[in-house]
Amino acid sequence: MSVTSTNPVSGAQRVLDIAEATDADVLAVTELARSVVADYSRRPLEWRAEMLRAMADELEGDAESLVATAAEETALPLARLQGELRRTAFQLRFFADVVTDGAFLGASIDHATDSPMGPLPDLRRMRVPLGVVAVFGSSNFPFAFSVPGGDTASALAAGCPVVVKAHPAHPATSAATFAALERGARRCDAPEGTLSLVFGFDAGVALVEAPAVSAASFTGSVRAGRALWERANARTVPIPFYGELGAANPLVVTRAAALERGVEIGGGLAGSMTLGAGQFCTKPGLFFVPTGAGGDALVATAVSALDDLDGFTMLSAGIAENYRVATRSISTVEGVRALVHSALGHAAQTSAQLFEVDAVTFGAPGAGTLREECFGPLALVVRYASEEELVTALETSEPALTFSLFATVNDPDAPSLLDVGSRHAGRVIVNGFPTGVGVSWSMQHGGPWPSTTSSATTSVGAAAIERWLRPVAYQTVPDDLLPDALRESNPLDIPRRVDGQLQV
Amino acid sequence: MSVTSTNPVSGAQRVLDIAEATDADVLAVTELARSVVADYSRRPLEWRAEMLRAMADELEGDAESLVATAAEETALPLARLQGELRRTAFQLRFFADVVTDGAFLGASIDHATDSPMGPLPDLRRMRVPLGVVAVFGSSNFPFAFSVPGGDTASALAAGCPVVVKAHPAHPATSAATFAALERGARRCDAPEGTLSLVFGFDAGVALVEAPAVSAASFTGSVRAGRALWERANARTVPIPFYGELGAANPLVVTRAAALERGVEIGGGLAGSMTLGAGQFCTKPGLFFVPTGAGGDALVATAVSALDDLDGFTMLSAGIAENYRVATRSISTVEGVRALVHSALGHAAQTSAQLFEVDAVTFGAPGAGTLREECFGPLALVVRYASEEELVTALETSEPALTFSLFATVNDPDAPSLLDVGSRHAGRVIVNGFPTGVGVSWSMQHGGPWPSTTSSATTSVGAAAIERWLRPVAYQTVPDDLLPDALRESNPLDIPRRVDGQLQV
């Protein structure tokens, strides 16, 4: 079957000269990838870094065309897509730096010694690549979390060949970005099969089940992510499956902060929840706002800002339809009040929605719908009358990717709320919005279940590379048979732990 | 139901004054543990280290009695148990050092900066404890991998309260070691509920399913481990389950090494496979030996050494019975020859067994039984006629915890065999036996599926602590609200990455 590209604004479709992959295709592609594991993973770190940089160059070289293609398929504004492409190129170069830094190898050397357990032999440990990695592109970031995104970059950086499953919402963009990455790989003489791309729903299932695949990553809905995670676990040889499944990210405004600058925060909220038409996994979805004057002003400002907005074109008609279904489902929960009254639209068109509920109703057993993520420009204001009500409601919320706290200087409520936040989320923000996810050494993009399938990992930032590695210890292995990272002379010049002491 | 302690030598049983935990008991114990998460995890690192050291002291202070109790329940020799207790105390002190070293926190600070993605806010990342950890004691190391073992030590070191499920093969030892650890905890005023112990098969199941439990570890059989792993995944909120499930660890002798010192290696093999009656998860179970004179001499020496051995008392009659069943099952595979002819014994008594098969038969589809772990003093010699036959047979073997290679200096076969080994195991040994697992910074005890459920982790050595932590990033959080590990002045004096640079 041929792959179709749809313009969400017009609904126009065009058939691409690309076929969906059959099971046999997926098998062939993944076996090809496996056949180059040895060659690819053994290339010098410096070479690997160069290839990532070449890929970044090729993306930037083709920026104008890539952005135009993506704009047509996603309805995202040009400026946003240009920025996202810059970020994606930056991300590839950042992982090149992570590779040459070398700390990701976790090299550790214990020379032979005596111990209370008796003599201990020479033992050296480092991380090695897992093998072929399957990457599922996401819908909402056609560059940064799709074919050329962080999962691909971090897996290639780790020394793993990658097979990407393209997201159906932007197939032409997927093919074009893949072509750019491939040009970069070819410029560096990477082995054929280092990076591949497949299309089609069934191909995704086949990919998770392919014997040659050693690990997988996914960014998307809880339902699809859990289904694939279950398949990964049900394999004869289960594989790690890193699902980043989104969340109804809570944002808390303390009583003092609402009084001090409720209007300012309310305006910011409206902006953050509608950024990218709310199609961010870090979109704040739950606003915990105090009752009383400060909170009222905050909510009024948010409502007024949302009322002023035009409608949105979502990434696809399917995503818009899911959004409408979720919106209706929230609006029918008893005790929920709609604060804006825009038409829900049709096809890919829709509008921002804001609802309000009191904290006690929010935490009630029957109100589970309110605590789930709604993908799109919708948020729920939860009004609390006391800190106790607030904390109870927060403890009822599902763990999330982020937790944002708006507080004043020396706010008496801040320490306990930050504590709740760090227990329930992977990233905690004070006086800021969660919707920007920078690529850096300290980023954490992943939180407790259900926001991610593995809370120990991140899909953005330097540590994302750790998902694609496993440690191996080498005991009494002669120096000339050791991997370079563990040889006595440290030929790679990387940070290592030697006899328990970190050496930079 | 009361817990019974059995002496495997005599078969004598005594009823202990301990009741198996009901589901309600497990719920209560785990909820108590959860109630102290905040208190326990926030104690200073130095305090946590002191508590681990106090536990080590208490174990050593009670050594004579603990060893006597364990000897009665396990039939393991006194010298072995004394050594194991020393190792267990050393392990607790080692994790105290890991705690004060502080690198396990993975602290990283990115100050606010500009980037090609635009301005990036101040962002700081560290690892935080997961919560309550469930630990399943194993049968074969009543100290080092049981109540006071590495899983308990590493989880307490990470800042997680622990609930241990005692192994039924040594309940009195479990109770006595628990009492010693509890004395240590009490001496340091640890919160009540920091460490608990439950008994009973059903209690183990209830433990993995208890809502208050955030992670679990297990050392034991593939069957039991997989069943618990599946339950951990089937929870409403799945939890990480770290199963160390054993393996038929391959040991390869190159043609050159067999010619050079076949007799010496053959004697060593017999010793390694029967250490602790073969009840080690690192027991070498598959000996890949060349055909021809060198290999023949090696095998003859091993057979003669095994023939000279007395029988063994296994840890329990049940383990001995499983061993007999596995032995019979191996002996009936077509093409398999028995090399020693000792009686298989009855109750907990049995004897060492060595079988031989050619490499082609070993790799055949119908011979899967030969590639599985047999827990006990049994090994299978796989004779290969060429390096090609050897590599094919090795690729057919299941991934394992260890891979041992006996080679000569400048052995032409060594590099390719080490490569196979590092792909198929978590620890690779040259010219040594795999049965010693030292506690150190570089140890890796864990390999690809099915030897462990997560190849990215280890259950022995410093990195074992990583299983009980997850990262949290703090964005624009004022210094006085940050955890100590991330404050600008580095009050804990720990290694950190600052703006991308490692600082020791």
Interface residues (C-beta under 8 A of the other chain):
Chain A: A38 G83 R86 R87 A89 F90 D97 D101 A103 G106 S108 I109 D110 S115 P116 M117 G118 L120 P121 L123 R124 R125 V128 L130 N233 V237 P238 P240 V409 A414 P415 L418 D419 S422 A425 G426 R427 V428 I429 V430 N431 G432 G436 G438 V439 S440 W441 S442 M443 Q444 G446 P448 W449 P450 T453 S454 S455 A456 T458 G461 A462 A463 E466 L469 R470 P471 V472 A473 Y474 Q475 T476 V477 P478 L481 P495 R497 D499 G500 L502 Q503 V504
Chain B: A38 G83 R86 R87 A89 F90 D97 D101 A103 G106 S108 I109 D110 S115 P116 M117 G118 L120 P121 L123 R124 R125 V128 L130 E230 N233 V237 P238 P240 V409 A414 P415 L418 D419 S422 A425 G426 R427 V428 I429 V430 N431 G432 G436 G438 V439 S440 W441 S442 M443 Q444 G446 P448 W449 P450 T453 S454 S455 A456 T458 G461 A462 A463 E466 L469 R470 P471 V472 A473 Y474 Q475 T476 V477 P478 L481 P495 R497 D499 G500 L502 Q503 V504
